[in-house]
Amino acid sequence: LEKLLELVKKEIKPIEVVQPKESEDKLLEIPLFDMHFGIANLRYYYDTYKDIINKIQSRKWDTILFVVGQDLFHNDGFTGKTTSGTMIDKVDMEQAWSDADTFYSGLIEKALENSKNVEVIYSNGNHDQGICYGFVKTLEAKFPQVKFDSRMQQRKGFTWRNVFLGFSHGDRGRARLEKNFLREYRTEIANAEIVEVHSGHYHHEVTKDDLGIVLRSLASKAKIDLYHYENGFVGSMKRFQLFEYSPASLDAIYYI
């Protein structure tokens, strides 16, 4: 995979964008979990793309944070399997990659035009760990102005002002999620006034406040695949969430 990425990077022309010098002291978090490109396509997510662009352009932000991964792709390769080798719906991965690249490249470019800082955190899922890692490394080569955390790590933490955000897919260790974050990021959490941990995997929204650590399982707008249809997982709201923060508060959640 590393050799392949080196070849890909040689073919990529980096995109440079003039970023704003002045901004409001605001953070916009864009965590699009469980998109499952291949089952869904660019046309399906057109309204989502348009709504996110409108929110990005609504002000000049201090920081825009993208969380990329969390089952961005339906398959981990070209054989119709997940990362663990489970056979599922086989999708057109070439088209899925192209759609995801168009989607995220457009969003990141607009983010750079409207934010002093743009960051991307790779959060691995259970469907597409390998191919999504490669996708994020490709974005990293394409956007040198963006700060990337592309480490292969189950739980990721991010700090902005007095806000701590944690990310994990939620397919493993879900019952101990807040305890694991407290262990791994205890200093960052202790110093924060707002603590949020965002996970995915289940495609529906659940919120739990555990002594000030807010655990959110985020909803997804993904299409229903054969597995979820046959097992009756068809009733949840189809939507994503964007989060807007001030230095010591969560100011708004936008449903798109």
C-alpha positions as CSV (number, residue, x, y, z in Angstrom):
1,L,0.0,0.0,0.0
2,E,2.8,2.4,0.8
3,K,4.4,1.8,-2.6
4,L,1.1,2.4,-4.3
5,L,0.7,5.7,-2.4
6,E,4.1,6.9,-3.4
7,L,3.1,6.3,-7.1
8,V,-0.2,8.1,-6.6
9,K,1.5,11.1,-4.9
10,K,3.8,11.6,-7.9
11,E,0.8,12.0,-10.2
12,I,-1.0,14.5,-7.9
13,K,-0.7,18.2,-8.5
14,P,-1.1,20.0,-5.2
15,I,-3.9,22.5,-4.9
16,E,-3.0,25.9,-3.3
17,V,-5.7,28.2,-2.1
18,V,-5.6,31.8,-0.7
19,Q,-6.9,31.5,2.8
20,P,-8.5,34.4,4.8
21,K,-6.4,36.3,7.3
22,E,-9.3,37.4,9.5
23,S,-12.0,35.2,10.9
24,E,-14.5,34.7,13.7
25,D,-13.4,32.6,16.6
26,K,-15.5,29.6,15.5
27,L,-15.0,25.9,14.8
28,L,-17.0,24.0,12.3
29,E,-16.9,20.2,12.6
30,I,-18.0,18.2,9.6
31,P,-18.2,14.5,10.6
32,L,-19.9,12.6,7.7
33,F,-20.1,9.1,9.1
34,D,-21.2,5.9,7.3
35,M,-21.5,7.4,3.8
36,H,-20.9,4.0,2.1
37,F,-19.9,5.3,-1.3
38,G,-20.6,2.6,-3.8
39,I,-24.1,2.0,-2.4
40,A,-24.6,5.7,-2.6
41,N,-23.1,8.0,-5.3
42,L,-22.3,11.6,-5.9
43,R,-25.8,12.3,-7.3
44,Y,-27.4,10.9,-4.2
45,Y,-25.3,13.2,-2.0
46,Y,-25.7,16.3,-4.1
47,D,-28.0,18.1,-1.7
48,T,-25.7,17.2,1.2
49,Y,-22.7,18.7,-0.7
50,K,-24.6,21.9,-1.5
51,D,-25.8,22.4,2.1
52,I,-22.3,21.9,3.5
53,I,-20.9,24.4,1.0
54,N,-23.5,26.9,2.1
55,K,-22.6,26.4,5.7
56,I,-18.9,26.7,5.0
57,Q,-19.5,30.0,3.1
58,S,-21.7,31.4,5.8
59,R,-18.8,33.1,7.6
60,K,-15.0,33.1,7.9
61,W,-14.1,30.4,10.4
62,D,-11.0,30.0,12.6
63,T,-11.0,26.3,12.0
64,I,-12.9,23.7,9.9
65,L,-12.4,20.1,10.9
66,F,-13.3,17.2,8.6
67,V,-13.6,13.7,10.0
68,V,-13.0,11.4,7.0
69,G,-13.5,7.6,7.2
70,Q,-16.0,5.8,9.3
71,D,-17.1,3.6,6.4
72,L,-16.7,6.2,3.7
73,F,-16.6,3.2,1.2
74,H,-18.8,0.2,1.3
75,N,-16.1,-2.3,0.3
76,D,-12.4,-2.5,1.2
77,G,-11.2,-3.3,-2.3
78,F,-12.6,-4.8,-5.4
79,T,-13.9,-8.2,-4.3
80,G,-17.0,-7.2,-2.4
81,K,-15.5,-7.7,1.1
82,T,-15.2,-5.6,4.2
83,T,-12.0,-5.2,6.1
84,S,-12.6,-8.4,8.1
85,G,-13.3,-10.3,4.9
86,T,-17.1,-10.5,5.2
87,M,-18.8,-10.8,1.8
88,I,-21.4,-8.0,1.2
89,D,-22.8,-6.2,-1.8
90,K,-20.0,-5.8,-4.4
91,V,-19.9,-2.3,-5.7
92,D,-18.1,-0.3,-8.4
93,M,-15.1,0.8,-6.3
94,E,-13.5,2.9,-9.2
95,Q,-16.7,5.0,-9.4
96,A,-17.0,5.1,-5.6
97,W,-13.4,6.4,-5.3
98,S,-14.1,9.0,-8.0
99,D,-17.3,10.2,-6.3
100,A,-15.6,10.5,-2.9
101,D,-12.7,12.4,-4.4
102,T,-15.0,14.9,-6.2
103,F,-17.0,15.3,-3.0
104,Y,-14.3,15.8,-0.5
105,S,-11.9,17.7,-2.8
106,G,-14.6,20.3,-3.5
107,L,-15.5,20.7,0.2
108,I,-11.8,21.0,1.3
109,E,-11.1,23.6,-1.3
110,K,-14.1,25.7,-0.2
111,A,-13.0,25.2,3.4
112,L,-9.6,26.6,2.7
113,E,-11.2,29.7,1.0
114,N,-13.3,30.3,4.1
115,S,-11.2,29.3,7.1
116,K,-7.8,30.2,8.6
117,N,-7.2,26.6,9.5
118,V,-8.4,23.4,7.9
119,E,-7.8,20.0,9.5
120,V,-8.6,16.4,8.5
121,I,-8.8,13.5,10.9
122,Y,-8.9,9.9,9.4
123,S,-11.2,7.7,11.5
124,N,-11.1,4.1,10.5
125,G,-14.3,2.1,10.1
126,N,-15.0,-1.7,9.8
127,H,-15.9,-1.7,6.1
128,D,-13.0,0.1,4.4
129,Q,-10.0,0.5,6.6
130,G,-7.3,-0.1,4.0
131,I,-8.8,1.7,1.0
132,C,-10.0,4.6,3.0
133,Y,-6.5,5.1,4.5
134,G,-5.1,5.3,1.0
135,F,-7.8,7.8,0.0
136,V,-7.0,10.1,2.9
137,K,-3.3,9.9,2.1
138,T,-4.1,10.9,-1.4
139,L,-6.0,14.0,-0.1
140,E,-3.0,14.7,2.1
141,A,-0.8,14.9,-1.0
142,K,-3.4,17.0,-2.9
143,F,-3.9,19.6,-0.1
144,P,-0.5,20.6,1.5
145,Q,-2.2,23.6,3.3
146,V,-4.4,21.2,5.3
147,K,-3.2,19.6,8.6
148,F,-3.9,15.8,8.4
149,D,-4.0,13.2,11.2
150,S,-3.9,10.0,9.1
151,R,-2.6,7.7,11.8
152,M,-4.2,4.2,11.9
153,Q,-5.6,4.6,15.5
154,Q,-8.9,3.4,16.9
155,R,-9.6,6.4,19.0
156,K,-8.6,10.0,18.0
157,G,-8.7,13.2,20.0
158,F,-8.8,16.8,18.8
159,T,-8.6,20.0,20.9
160,W,-9.6,23.5,19.9
161,R,-9.7,26.3,22.5
162,N,-11.6,24.8,25.4
163,V,-13.3,22.1,23.3
164,F,-12.2,18.4,23.2
165,L,-13.6,16.2,20.5
166,G,-13.1,12.4,20.4
167,F,-13.7,10.1,17.5
168,S,-14.1,6.3,17.2
169,H,-16.2,4.2,14.8
170,G,-18.1,2.4,17.6
171,D,-17.9,-1.1,16.3
172,R,-15.3,-2.1,18.9
173,G,-15.2,-1.3,22.6
174,R,-18.4,0.8,22.5
175,A,-19.4,0.0,26.1
176,R,-16.1,1.4,27.4
177,L,-15.8,4.3,25.0
178,E,-15.9,7.2,27.6
179,K,-13.5,5.3,29.9
180,N,-11.0,4.6,27.1
181,F,-11.0,8.3,26.1
182,L,-10.6,9.3,29.8
183,R,-7.6,7.1,30.0
184,E,-6.0,8.1,26.7
185,Y,-6.8,11.8,26.8
186,R,-7.3,12.6,30.5
187,T,-5.3,15.8,30.4
188,E,-7.0,17.2,27.4
189,I,-10.4,16.3,28.8
190,A,-9.6,17.7,32.2
191,N,-8.7,21.1,30.7
192,A,-11.8,21.3,28.4
193,E,-15.1,22.9,29.1
194,I,-16.9,21.0,26.3
195,V,-16.2,17.3,25.8
196,E,-17.9,15.4,23.0
197,V,-17.2,11.9,21.7
198,H,-18.6,11.1,18.3
199,S,-19.1,7.6,16.9
200,G,-21.0,6.0,14.0
201,H,-21.6,2.4,12.8
202,Y,-25.2,2.1,13.7
203,H,-26.6,4.7,11.3
204,H,-28.9,6.3,13.8
205,E,-28.7,9.1,16.4
206,V,-28.3,8.4,20.1
207,T,-27.0,11.0,22.7
208,K,-25.9,10.3,26.2
209,D,-24.5,12.8,28.7
210,D,-22.2,10.9,31.2
211,L,-21.0,13.4,33.8
212,G,-20.3,16.1,31.2
213,I,-18.8,13.8,28.6
214,V,-21.4,13.8,25.8
215,L,-21.4,10.6,23.8
216,R,-23.1,10.9,20.4
217,S,-23.7,8.1,18.0
218,L,-24.3,10.1,14.8
219,A,-27.0,9.5,12.2
220,S,-26.2,8.7,8.6
221,K,-27.8,9.6,5.3
222,A,-26.5,6.5,3.6
223,K,-28.7,4.4,1.4
224,I,-30.1,1.1,2.7
225,D,-27.9,-1.8,1.6
226,L,-29.1,-5.4,1.3
227,Y,-27.8,-6.4,4.7
228,H,-29.7,-3.6,6.5
229,Y,-32.8,-4.2,4.4
230,E,-33.0,-7.9,5.1
231,N,-32.4,-7.4,8.8
232,G,-35.1,-4.7,9.1
233,F,-32.7,-1.7,9.9
234,V,-34.8,0.6,7.7
235,G,-36.5,3.1,10.0
236,S,-33.9,5.7,11.1
237,M,-33.8,9.3,10.0
238,K,-31.5,9.8,6.9
239,R,-29.4,12.8,7.8
240,F,-25.9,14.0,8.8
241,Q,-25.0,16.5,11.5
242,L,-22.6,19.5,11.5
243,F,-21.4,21.0,14.8
244,E,-20.6,24.7,15.4
245,Y,-18.5,25.7,18.4
246,S,-17.4,28.8,20.1
247,P,-14.3,28.7,22.4
248,A,-16.2,27.2,25.3
249,S,-19.6,26.1,24.0
250,L,-21.4,24.1,21.5
251,D,-23.5,26.7,19.7
252,A,-25.4,24.8,17.1
253,I,-26.1,21.4,15.5
254,Y,-27.1,21.5,11.8
255,Y,-29.0,18.6,10.3
256,I,-28.4,18.2,6.6
